[in-house]
Amino acid sequence: MSNSGNVAGGHKANLANSNTSDESKQHSKEVLDELEQSGEVNQGNGDAGKNQGNVIGGHKANLKNPNTSEESKEHSKQVLEEKGADY
C-alpha cells in the first residue's frame, strides 16, 4: 500500500523536472488530478494538515541557513509572524 502523499510528491517533482517528457508530465498531472478529486490529497493547500511544529521549525532553520536567499528568509519571517512564532 502506498502513501498517497508520497505518490503526489513524486508526481509534483516530475512536473518540476525539466528533464522529463511532456507525456510523463501529462501523466503526472492526471494522477494528481485523480488524487485531488478522490480527496486523498489536497493540492495548493499550503501547510494545512502538516505538523505545525515542524513547519515552524523548518522556517526557523531556514533563517539560520547561510545557503538560502534573502527572499526565502523574508518569506520564512512572514510565515513565522503569521503563525505568531518567535524567531
TAUR-V722966 format. One record per residue. N is the residue number from 1. RES is the residue in one letter. D_FIRST is the distance of its C-alpha to the first C-alpha in Angstrom with 1 decimal. Layout:
BEGIN
n=N res=RES d_first=D_FIRST
n=N res=RES d_first=D_FIRST
END
This chain:
BEGIN
n=1 res=M d_first=0.0
n=2 res=S d_first=3.8
n=3 res=N d_first=6.8
n=4 res=S d_first=9.1
n=5 res=G d_first=12.0
n=6 res=N d_first=11.3
n=7 res=V d_first=10.9
n=8 res=A d_first=14.1
n=9 res=G d_first=15.8
n=10 res=G d_first=15.5
n=11 res=H d_first=16.9
n=12 res=K d_first=19.6
n=13 res=A d_first=20.6
n=14 res=N d_first=21.0
n=15 res=L d_first=23.3
n=16 res=A d_first=25.3
n=17 res=N d_first=25.7
n=18 res=S d_first=29.1
n=19 res=N d_first=28.3
n=20 res=T d_first=25.8
n=21 res=S d_first=27.1
n=22 res=D d_first=27.8
n=23 res=E d_first=25.6
n=24 res=S d_first=22.6
n=25 res=K d_first=23.4
n=26 res=Q d_first=23.8
n=27 res=H d_first=20.4
n=28 res=S d_first=18.9
n=29 res=K d_first=21.1
n=30 res=E d_first=20.0
n=31 res=V d_first=16.3
n=32 res=L d_first=17.3
n=33 res=D d_first=19.6
n=34 res=E d_first=17.1
n=35 res=L d_first=14.8
n=36 res=E d_first=18.0
n=37 res=Q d_first=19.3
n=38 res=S d_first=16.3
n=39 res=G d_first=16.8
n=40 res=E d_first=13.4
n=41 res=V d_first=15.5
n=42 res=N d_first=19.3
n=43 res=Q d_first=21.1
n=44 res=G d_first=24.4
n=45 res=N d_first=23.9
n=46 res=G d_first=25.2
n=47 res=D d_first=24.2
n=48 res=A d_first=23.7
n=49 res=G d_first=20.8
n=50 res=K d_first=21.1
n=51 res=N d_first=22.7
n=52 res=Q d_first=26.3
n=53 res=G d_first=27.6
n=54 res=N d_first=25.4
n=55 res=V d_first=26.6
n=56 res=I d_first=30.2
n=57 res=G d_first=29.9
n=58 res=G d_first=28.6
n=59 res=H d_first=31.5
n=60 res=K d_first=34.0
n=61 res=A d_first=32.8
n=62 res=N d_first=33.3
n=63 res=L d_first=36.9
n=64 res=K d_first=37.7
n=65 res=N d_first=36.1
n=66 res=P d_first=39.1
n=67 res=N d_first=36.9
n=68 res=T d_first=36.0
n=69 res=S d_first=38.3
n=70 res=E d_first=40.6
n=71 res=E d_first=39.0
n=72 res=S d_first=35.6
n=73 res=K d_first=37.4
n=74 res=E d_first=39.1
n=75 res=H d_first=35.9
n=76 res=S d_first=34.6
n=77 res=K d_first=37.9
n=78 res=Q d_first=37.6
n=79 res=V d_first=34.1
n=80 res=L d_first=35.4
n=81 res=E d_first=38.5
n=82 res=E d_first=36.6
n=83 res=K d_first=34.5
n=84 res=G d_first=37.7
n=85 res=A d_first=36.7
n=86 res=D d_first=39.3
n=87 res=Y d_first=39.2
END
